[in-house]
């Protein structure tokens, strides 16, 4: 345990007496270890300690690595949960189960020692966690509440976020522990690890792409500034490198989103796309980046703003040049093509053997110019540097072994020499392992072949489609991933583009033919003269498997395939799968394995990587994905760490790991791309965190905390306090004309609704919340009023699935006043769509049209539009005025099938023969105005068929309707005799 963790715990427990407080520390300072140390101080005599399960599993899994803590789930029956609550142990519990048990008094609050909240930055006044703390404080004022957060920048978003969080959790103390705090910095810098900072220069094409993306991003930001809708200070390229930038923009634009034009909305989406492009440029290889650009060209070319920016064409051009280029047969660059016509042969020139093979031929539009596909397959510059670092590590290790300097200390024998490579995601780990095992040329070759095979598959799909449907349907091109080419084009440019496309298709066909040959002769030994191909199923598989691939062109540093080709191929310029590059290239599977094997991938030092005899040996390497969030440093205890993708949180974790093991020799290599946004983002993340802490320190110095904020005297918002004031008022002097104390309002709430914040707001208004499992509706306000609440996203999904129709149908059947409540978010626009988007006629895809049809079909349905949660609470209070309180037992039985059969005066499902009612309403003469009278006058359809005409006239309100029905019932059925 590091000393500054001891200082944090000591400061937290000092005051107030119950040890409540909000702790905010820098990311990477091992919040999980801090909480684990705090849990060790808990004793069963204090009571049960409950930890609210966080939404992200990373912190929870790290705590479980140090402690075995059981979890209270909904599967456990209530009596078993009660025994756990009184056991005095430590448990994880979800917020929904805890709030329901508190409201139903199934939890002995006196036996609860305290509550631990792990994600304080995600809380608000209306969150379920705040609801839990308010009720817990009102029932047990001795219980402590300890909230933690390791995301300081999230605690400064919005107005006085930290102060509001403390207020809703009834906490009076704020503890700030930045990286620059004296105790933290002294301990982490006392014995720092040996650090080697390596700046890798980017290739000229990577620099060109990065410059172009930043130019396009700057152009988009300038367009955004013209709207005058967003704070100009936030619109900087540096802010645009972070995910939180999207949140900043949306938070400012959401209230007026429906008034924005299409261009402004698209700019918000474009900035997100450009940020991804910057990230993927330095994270993934050239082929994967090109593949991702292809998907963007297909999916965004018709609506994006950034694609039409001045510099955007450079992004696509440079990305292509990193993978392939087109030259003339003599190796010179293509200038302008000639326009004569003759026939030519497609040639394949191999890098491993210089034999030219004729593969096929057809007519061409070029006589003198042969277009040659020259494969570039630019490797990521970091790959070579990583290889050199590993070789250097192995050399140093062997020198130490020879000179007898091998460490033999306690616990050092097993883990000395372990090398850990930390990457951003699983795919990078998998690809780097492939690169070290098989060599970078083979990795790029495999990615290139997969890219070409995708194009062949798409061409075949298009060909089959054309055969079935000669007439191309409108919109087909976009759906299938083809860019419709405008007919008005420069003839020369069109000719060159067609030749380039055909060159790609010819190379792809060559790869496909070779794969087929390999499938046929899969059992025969591989012959290098045949050019080598990939193993079975590579056209389908997304996960490269080294064992199934034959070596291909790995002995030469530049293996290029030059293709002079015919122009008969059908263009298929883009893959249809719009996917993240991490998905496009396959995943490194880390499921279903133990901790130290699942997220890691250990590479054994079998050195076949460079395919040559003089390759230097490398040590065993473990690869780790930063996004997995496992405590990998404690599991492996590595001696050398290579940070392939720089990450501020992981750097801090390395510092803490070294401080915990001061005697251990630790060497850390940082790989940065020089002058890249990777460096800029890393430095900006540190500046942003320091700025957040400086802001929090200022807030803390100016913070005004009420004396009752610890919950010792809760306000009138608590329902428990409301009861107390009622009894207090009953014994005071009654003034003349003073009305009696109002009865407490009750609302029956479905258990599933506690995922939302509305029950919390209703409780703040002084209403009593009764949580039960409802079959019909979400909220029961009175015996007559039933409410189905829909948020905007849920409303769209319910219409799509048809669930809303069924829900409204059951509400109309069982309640006199069924209500559909459409609830908007307070910080978003109070509108589905802009007025210009609402058409004059009913259309099947328009949400307003769907709502209109729903109301027409169920005339008794009432639709209420609510601006926010607080507005909903006010609406509920006004609807409950002069209404009886709902019956909990009756509400639970509504719509639930019974095993005993039909029960008189009950509301169970069996008492309504819906099929018979629907049949009755479809009979001639029966209308919406008289079918209920007919149902009251006869018990069944059989009885209706025997009623005389006079009785039918009474029930149906007229002779004409009765005669129509009688004639229908008495009509003879024609028989085939």
N, C-alpha and C positions, 0 to 999 in steps of 0.2 A: 504494500500500500504506500503510495507516495505521500509526502508530508503535507502538501497543500490540500489533499483530500481530508486529512485529519483536521486542518484548520477550518475547512468548510463545515465539517460536521460539528466541530466544537462551537463555531459561531452560530450555527443553526440551532443547537440545543441550548445555548445560553439563555436567550430571551426571545419572545415571552416564555412564561413558565411551561407552557405546553409544547413548545418547540415548533410552532407553525412558522412558515416562511416561504417566500418565493426565491428560488436560486436560479440565476442565469449565469452560465459559464460558456466559455469559448467552445466551439465545435472541435471535437477531436481530443478533449481532455478526459475522455472515458467517463461519461455520465453513468454508464452501466456499472462500472467498478465503484463509483461513489455511492450509488444506491445499494449495491451489494454490501458494501462496508457498513452502511447505515442500517441495513436489515439485520446484521449480526448483533447489533445492540438491542434488538427487540427481545423481550422476554414474555412468555405466555401469561405471566401474572398481570401484565399491563392490559391485556385484552387482545382481541383479534385485529390484525393489521391488514387492511384491504388495499390492493394496488389496482388502479383502474387500467385495464388492458389498453395499450395504445393502438392506433390504427395501423401503424407500421410495425412490422414484426422484428425489425433489426434490434432495437433496444431490448425488447422482451427476450429474444433469443440469447442475447449476450448476458442478460441477468440470469437466465436459466442455465447458462454455461457455468456460472459460479454457484448457483443455489438451485436446489430442486424444490420448486414451488408449485403446489397444486392450483387448479383453476376451477372456479365455481361457474358452471354452465347451466343453461336452461334445461338440459336433459335430466339434471338431478331433481328429484321430487322436493317439495317444500320442506318436509320434515327433516330430510337429510341436509338441506341447505341450512336449516335452523341449527342443527347440531354442529355444523362447520363454523357458523357465525359465533358460537359460544365456545369454540375449542381453544381460542387464544393463539392460533397459528397465523401464518402469513399466506394470503391467497391472492391470485389474480382474479379479477371479476370484470365483466363488461358493464358499461354504464347502464344499459337498458335493464338488465336483470336487477341491478342494485336499486335503481329508482323505483321499479315496480314493487320490490320487496319492502322498500321504505314506505311507500304509499299504502300498501296493504297490511302494514304492521307485522310482517313475517320475519322481521329482523330485530333482535334485541339491541337497541342502540346503546344501552348502557354498557354492553360488553365489547363495543368497538373502541379500540385504542386510538386509531387514527386512519387517515386516508392519504395515499401517495398518488400524485398525478404526474405522469412522465412527460406530457406534451402540453405544457402551460401556454406555449405560443399559439396553439390552435383554439383556445377558449374564447368565449364572448359572454356577454350578460345573458344571452338566451340559450346557451349550450346546456346539454343535459348534465355535464359535470357541475355547473353552477347551481342547477336545480338540486342535485344530490347534496352539495355542501350546505345549501340553505336549509334543507330539511334536517340534515344531520346536526347542524349547529343548533337548530331550534329544539331538538330532542336530547342532544348530549353536548353540552357546552364545554366539556373537558376534553373532548376528542380533538386531536391536532390535524391540521391539513398542511402537507408539505408538497409544494409544486416545483417542478424542475423543467428547465428548458436549455438546450444547447444550440439554439438558433436565435442569436441576439438580433439579427437584422429583421426577423419576423416580429420581434417585440417592439419595434419602433415604427411599424407600418400603421398608418392611421393616427388619429389624435389620441395621445396619452394612453397608448395600448397597455403599457405595464401598469399604470395606475388603475385603469378600468379592470384589468385582470385581477389585481389585488383586491379591489372592492367586491367583485362578484364571488371571490373565494374567501372573503372575510379574513384577509391576511394583512398584518400591519408592518411586517418586516420584509425588506428587499435586500437580497445578497447578490452582489455583482462580482464575478471572478473572470476577468478577461485574461488573455495570454500575457499582457504586459503588467499584470498585478505583481507586486514585489515578491511574494512568496512563490508564485508560479514561475516567474522568469528566473529567479535565483536557482530554484531546484532544477529546472530544465536546462539551464545553461552552465550548471556546475561541472558536469562531465558529459559534454555533448558527443554524439557519434562523429566519426570521420566522414566528411561529406565531400563528394566529388560532383561538381556541377558541370555537366557536359552540354554545350550548346551545339546542336546539330544544324548545319545550314540547310535550308529548304532548297529544292530544285527550282529552276527558273520558272517552270510551269506552275508549281505550287505557289510561288510568290505572285505570279500573274493572276492566278485564280483568287488568292486571298485579297489582293489589291482590288480586283474587280468586284468581289462580294462586298467589301467595305464601301466602295464607291456606290454600288447599288443601294446598300443599306442607308448610306448618307442621303442619297436621292429620295428614298422612301420617307426618311425622317423629315426632310425638307417639305415634302408633300403633306406630311402629317401636321407640320407646324402651320401650314397655310389654313388648316381647318379652324384654328383658334379654339379648339375644343379640349386641348390637352395642355398641361403645364409644360412650358418650353424647357424648364430646367431638367426635367426627366428625360427629354428626348436627346440622348447622347449615344454615340456608338458604343462607348464603354458599358453603359447600362444595358444596351441591347445584347450584350454577350451572355446575360444571365436569364434564367427562366423567370425570375421574379419580375422581369421587365414586362412580360405579358400581363401579369397580375396588376402591375402599376397602371398600365394603359387601360385595361378593362375596367378597373375600379373607377377610373375617371370617366370612361365613356358609357358604362352600363346604364346610368340613369337617363342618358339621352340617346341610347342605342337606336331606338325606333325612329329618331329624327335624322340619323346619319345617312349619307348617300352610300351607294354600293362601293364606290371607290375607297372611301374612308374605311369601311368595314374590311375590304380586301387588303388594305395596307396593314392592318393589324395582323391579319393572317400571314401576309408576305414577310413581315419582320420576323415572325416565328420561323418561317421556312429558311430565311437567310441565316438565322442564328444556328439552325441545324446544319446548314451547309458548311459554315465555318468550323463547327465541331467535327463533322464527318471528314473534312479535308485532312485534318491532322490525325484522325483516329483510324481511318480505314484505308485500304489499299486503293490504287488508281482505278482498277476495274470495278470494284464495288462502288466507288464514288461515281463513276460514269453510269453505272446501272441505276443508281438513285437519281441522277440527273435525268436519265431517260424517262423514268416514271414521273418526274416533275413536269417534264415537257409535255407528256400526254395529259396528265391530270389537271395541270394549271395553265396551260398555254392559252386558253380561251378567256380566262377571267382574271389572271394575275396582272398586277401592275409592274412587278419587278422584272418580268420577262421582257417587257418592252422598254426597259431603261437602257440608257446609252451603252453601258459597259457590260450588260448581261451576256451579249454574244461571246465575249471573251471567256466567260466561265465555261461555256459549252465547248468552245474551240480548244482551249488549253486542256480541258479534261480529256478530250479525244486524243490530243497530241501526246498525253502521258501514256496512252494505251496503244495507239496505232497511228500511222500516217500513210498517205497515198503519194507515191512517186511514179515517175516514168520508169520504163524498163531499164534505162541506163543509169538510174539512181538520181536523176535531176528532179527538182521540184516541178510540180504541175503549174503551168501558167494558164494558158487558154487552150481548150481542146480544139482539134480540127473537126470539120463537120463532114468529111467524106465517109463513105460506107464500104465495108468489106467484111470478110469473116476472119475470126482469129481463134486461137486455142487458149484455154485457161491453163496456166502453168503453175505448178507448185514447186517452189524452191525451198529445200529443207536446209536447216542449219547444220544438222549432224552429217548429212551426206549431200554432195553438190549435184546429185542427179536431178535432171528435170523430167517431170512426168506429165504427159498429156492426160488430162482428166476429162475433158469434154469440150465441145465447141458449138457455137451458134453464131447467127448474124450479129454484127455489131455496127454501131454508128461511127466508129473511129477506125481510120485506116492506119495512120502513122503512129498513133499514141497508144501504148499499152499501159493501162493503169495497174500499178503494182501495189499490193497491200503490204506495207512494211511494219512488222510488229515491233513496237517499242517496249511495252510492258515495263514501265518505269517502276522500280522497286521503291518502297518507302525508305528514305535515308536512315531512319532509326534502326532498321533491320540490321544493316551492316555494322552499325555502332554497337548494337546489343551483342552481336556475335563477337566483336572484338573485346568487349567488356568481359564476357564469359570466358574467353580464352585467357585474358589477363588474370582473371580470378583463379583459374585452374593453374596457371603458371606460378602464381604466388603461393598457392596451396602446396604445390609440389616442392617449391624451394623451401618452405617452412618445414615440410616433412623431411627433406634431406638434411637440413641444418639442425634438426632436432628441436625446433621451436614449437612443435605441436603442443597445444594446450592440453593438460591432463587434469584440469581442475574438476571440481564436483559438478556433475551434470553437463560438463562441456564436451564430453567425448562423443555423445550421440548427435548433438546438434551443431557442433562446430563444422563449418563448411557448408551448411545449408544455405542455398541461394533462393531468394524469393523475388519473383518478378510481379509487380503490381500493375494491373491494367484496369481500364475503365469498366469493361464489360466482358461477358463470357466469350463472345465471338473473337475479341482481340486475343484473349488467352489461347483459344484454340488455334488461331491463325499463327501466332508467334511460336507455338509448339511445333506446328507443321513446318514453319520456316526454319527452326533450329534443327529439326529432325531430317527434313528432306531438302532443305536449301530454298532460298528465296525464288530462284528461277522456276522451280517446279510448282511452288505455291502460286506464283503469278500465272504460270501456264494453266494450272487447273482452274483458276478463277476465269481466265480468258476463255477456256474451252466451255465452261458452264455458261458464260455470257453468250457465246456464239450458238450453243445448243438451244438456249432460250429463244433465240431469233428463229432457228429452224422450226422449233415447235410452233411458234406463233405464225410463221408462214404457212405451215401445214394446216393449222386451224383455219386460217383465212382461205386457203385453197379449198378445203372441204366445205366451208360455208358458201363459197362462191358457186360450187358445183350444185349444192342443194337449192340455193336461192340466187338465181342469176341477177335478179334485180336487188340491188343493195338498198336496205331500208334506211330511212332517215335516222341519223344518230348512231348508226352502227360503228362508224369509224372510231368515235370516241370510246365507246364501250369496249371495243376490241383492242384498243391500244394503238391505233394507227392515226397518224396525223393527216387529215384531209389536206391535200396540196392544192393551193389556189391555182386556177388555170392561167392567170396572168402572171408569167414569170419570165425572167431573162432566159433565153433559149440555151445559152452557153452554161449558165449556172445550173439549170435543170439537167443538162447533159452530164455535167461533172457529178452532181449529186446522185444521179441514177447510176453512174459507173461506180461511185463509192459504195452505194448500197449493194450493188451487185457483187462488188469485191468482198464485202462482208458476208453476203449470203453464200458465195462460193467457198470461202474459208470455213463457214459453218457447215456446209454440206460435206466438205472434206472430213471434218471432225466427226460428223455423224456417221459417215461411211466407215471410218476407222473404228468407231465404237461398235458398229454392227459386226465388223470382222472379228473384233476381240470377243464379242459374244459367241461367235461361231467357233472360234478356235481358243476358247477360254482355257482349256485344259492343256494346250500345247505350250512348250517353253517359248518365252518371248524372244523374238528376233529383232535385234536393234536396227537392222537394215529396213524393217518395215515401218520405221518412223515412230513406233510407240503410240499408245493411245491410253485412254482412261478405262477404268474397269467397268464391270457390268453396272447397269442402272445409273450411270452418272447423269444421264439426261433427266432422271427423275429425282435422284437423291439430292438433298440440300446440305448434307453433311459429308465433307470429304473424308475418306478413310484411307490412310496411307497404305494399308495392307492391300487394298484392291487396285492400286494404281501402279502401272508400269512406269519405269523411269523414262523421261522424255526430254531429250535435249538439255540435260543438266551439265554436260561436260564443257560446254562453251559458255562464256560469260554473256554473250549476246546471241540467243537463239532466236532467229527471225524466220518467219515464213512469208515468202513473197508470192503473191498470187496475181497472175495476169488472167483476166477472166472474161467470160461472155456476159452478155447483158440480158440473158433470158430469165434470170432469177427474179422472183417477185419480192418487192421491198417489204421488209418488216422492220421498221426502224426502232421500235421501242417495245420493251417487255410490258405485258399488261399488269403484272403484279405490282401494285403500288405498295411497296413495303419498305420498312426501315432496312438500311444496309445490314444491320445485325441479323435480320431475318433472311435477307436475300442471299447471304453467303453461308448460311448454316449456323447452327448453334453448338456450343460445347455443352454437352449434357451434364448437369450437375444434380439431377434428381435421384432420390432413392438410394443415396449412399451415405456413409458415415460422414461426420463433420470434417475429419481431416482428409478424407478422400473425395468427398463430393464437390466441394467448391474448389479444391485444388486439383491441379493436374501435375503429377510428378513426371518429369522427363528424364528417362534414364540416359546416361551418357554414351549411348551407342552412336558413334560418330560416323554417320553416313551423310551428313548434312550437305557438304559441298560437292560430294560426288567425286572427289579427287583424293589421291593417296597422301598428299602432304597437308591435309587439313589438320589443324591443331585440335587437341582434345578439349572438351568443355566439361564442367562439373554437373552433378545432378541439379535440376532446376525445378522449382515449384512455381506454378502460375496461380495467381489469385485475382479474382474479379472484385473490384472495390464496391460495386453495387450490391454484392451479396451480404455485406455487413457482418460477417462472422469475426470473432476475436482471433484472427489468424496468427497474430504475433505471439499470443500466449500459447497457441496450439503448437506451432512449429519452432518458435524461438530461433529464428534465422540469424546467421552471422553476417550475411550480406543481403542487402535489399536494393533492388533496382526499381526505382519509381519510373515506369515507362510512360504513364500518363499522370502528370503532376496533379495532386489534389491536396488542398489545404488541410482538410480533416485528417487524411492519412499521414501527412507530415507531422501533425501534432501527436498522433497516436505513436509514431516512431519515437518522438521525443519522450513521451511518457514511458514507453517500453524501455528506453535506454536508462531513464531515471530510476526505474524499478530494478534494473539489472546493471548497476554501475560498474561491476567488475567485468562485464562481458564486452569483448571487442566487437564493435559493430561498425560496418562500413556501408554507407548509403550513396548510391549513384542516382543523380537526377538527370533525366533526359528531357531537354527542352528543344523545341524548334526555334532557332534564332530568329529574332524579330517577327515572331508569329503572334497571332491572337491567343495562342495557348499560354505564352508568357504573360501577355497583357491580362488575360482572364485570371490567372493565378495571383498576380500582384493586386489586381482590382478586388479580388475576393478578400484579401487580407486588409486592404484599405477600407473596404465596405464594413467589415466586422469591427475594426477599430473605431470607425466613425459611429457605428451603432452603439458601441459601449460608451463612447464619449457623450452621445446624446442621452443614454440611460443614466449616466453619472450626473449630468445636469438636471435631468428630471427628478432624480432621487434627492438632490439638494434642495429643489423647489417644491417637493411633494408635500401636500397638506393632507394628513391622514386623520380622519375623525377618531375620537377616543373609543367609540363603540364599533369600530370596524372589525374587531375580533369576534363579533357575533354575540357578545354578552347581552346585548339588548336589541334584538331584531326589530325592524320596523313593522308597520302595519301591513306590509306586503305578504307576510307569512300567514297562512291560513290558521296555523296554531295560535298565533298572536290574535288573530281576528276573533277567535272563540273567547280568548281571555278578556278582550275588551267588551265583548257582549255581556259576559257575566259581571264585569266591573260596572257597566252602565246600568244594569238592572238594580243596583243598590244605591245609585246616586239619586239626588233630589230630582223629581220629575217636574219640569217647568210646564207652565200652562200650554196646552196644545201640542206638546212634544209627542211625535208619533212613536210607535213601538219599534223596538230594534228589528231590523230586517233579518229575515231568515237567511242562513248561509246557502249560497247557490251550490248545487252539485251538478257535475257533468260526468257522464259515463264515457270512458275513453278506451278505445281498442288497444290491446297490448302492443300491436305493431306500430302504433302511432308515436311511441316513445323514441323512435328514431329521429323524429322531428323535434323542433323546439317549441311548438305550440302549447303542449301541456305545461311547460315551464312558465310561459307567459300567462296562461290562464290561472296558474297557481299564484303568480305574483299579483294578480287582480283580486285575490281573496277567494277564489272559487275552490271548492273541494273536488279533487280529482279522484275518481274511482276507476282503477284499471281492471278491466275484465277482457275476456276473449269474445269478440263480437263476430257473428256470422254475417250480419247486415249492417252496413254503415261503419263510420269511424268514430263519430261523436253522437251521443244521444242526449239532447238538451231537455226533452220533456217526453211524456208518453206519446205525444203526437209528432214531435220534430226529430228527424234523423238527418245527419249531415255526412256527406262523403267529401272529404277534403282532397284536393288535387293540387300539387305544385305544378309549375308550367311543364317541366320535363316529364313528370308522371302523367300529365294530361295527354301529351302527344303520344306517349307509349301506350296508354290505356285505349286511346282511339285506334291505334294501329293494331293492337292485339284483340280488340273487341271486348276487353274486360269491362270497360266502362258501361257498355250497353247492359250487360248482365247485372252489374251493380245497381244501376238506376232501376232496372226492372224489378229487382227484389225490394228496393226501398219503396217504390210505388205500391207494391203488393202489400207490404206490412205496415206502412206508416201513412198518416193522413197528409203530413207536410214533408215531403222529401226535398232535400236541399243539396245542390251541387255547389260546393265552395271552391272557387278558383283563386288560389293564393299566390300573389306575386312576392318577389323578394324586395325588401325595403330599399336596397341599394341598386336596384335595377329598374329599367323603364316599366311603367305601368301600362304596357301595351304588348299585344301579341306581335304585331307587325305594323309597319307604317301605313298611313291611310291610303297611300298610292298603291299598295300591294293588295288591297281588298277589292276584288272584282265585283261586277254588277250581278253576276249569276252564280248559282250553286255549282261548285266544282268539287270532284271527289277528293282532291288533295289539300284543299284549303281548310284550315282549322276552324275558321268562322262558319264555313258551310257545314262542316260536321256538327258543330254546336247547334246550328239552326235546325238541322234534321233531327237531332236528339230531342230538342224542345218540342218540335212538331209531333214527334212520335209519342212523347210523354207530356201531355198538356199540364199535368199537375206538378211537374218538376219545377222547382224554383232555382235559379242560378244567381249566386252572390259572388261579386267580384271584390276581393280584398286587396288593399294596397300593401299590407305588411302583417306581420304576426300580431302587433299591438292593435291594428285596426280589426283583425279577426276577433280578438278578445272583446273589443267594444261591441262588435256586431253580435257575438254570442250573448253578451249581457243584455242587450236590447231585445234579442229574440226570446230570452227566458223570462222577460218581464210578464207578469200576470199568467205564468204557466206553472203547472204542477211540476214537482221534482220527479225525475225519472225513477222507475223501479228497476233496481239492479238485477233481481232474479228474473224478471220478465224480459228485460233486454237481452240477457244471456240466452234465453230460450228461443228468441225470434229466429225463424229460418232453420233451426236445428232439427233434423229428423229424430223422432222418438221411437224407442223400441216397443212401447206399450200400445202404439196405434193412435187412433184419433181421440183427442181429449176435448171435451166441451169447453167453450170459452177460453181456449188456449190459442197461442199464436205459432205453434210449431208448423213445420212444413207440410205435414200430412193433411192439415185442415183446409188446404187450398189445392183443388184439382185444377191446375193451370191448363192442362190439355183440354179439359171439358169447357173451361171458360173461353179459351181461344176458339174452340169449335162453335160455341154458342154465338160469339161475336161475328162469326162469318156467315151465319144463316141469313136468308133474305128477310128484310123487315126489322132485323135487330140492329140498333144503332148504339152509339156511345151514350145517348141520353136515356135509353130504356133497358139496357142489358142488366143493370144492377137490380132494377125492379123485378125483372123476370127471375133473377137468381134468388131474390127474397121470396117470390111467390111459389116456387116449385123447387124440390130438393134435388132433382136429377134431370138429365136429358130425356130419360124414359118417361118420367112424369110429364114433362113438357109436351111430348108427342101425343099424349092422351088427353090434354086439356081441351075443353070445348071452345068454340069460337068466341063466345061471350066473355069467358074468363081471360082468353088471350087478349081481347080488346081492352079489358081493364088494365092488364099488366103492361101492354105495349103502347097504350095511350092513343088508340085509334083503330077504327074498323079496317082501314086500308092496309096498315102494317100487319094486322092480325090475319087478314085474308091472304095476304102474300105468303106469310109463313105457313098457314094451314094448307094452301095449295101446294106448296113445296113439299110438305111432309106427306100429303096424301097422293102425290103424283105417282102414277104407275111406272114401274121399271120395265122397259121392253125386254122381252126374252127371245132367245133364238130357237123357236119351236117350229 
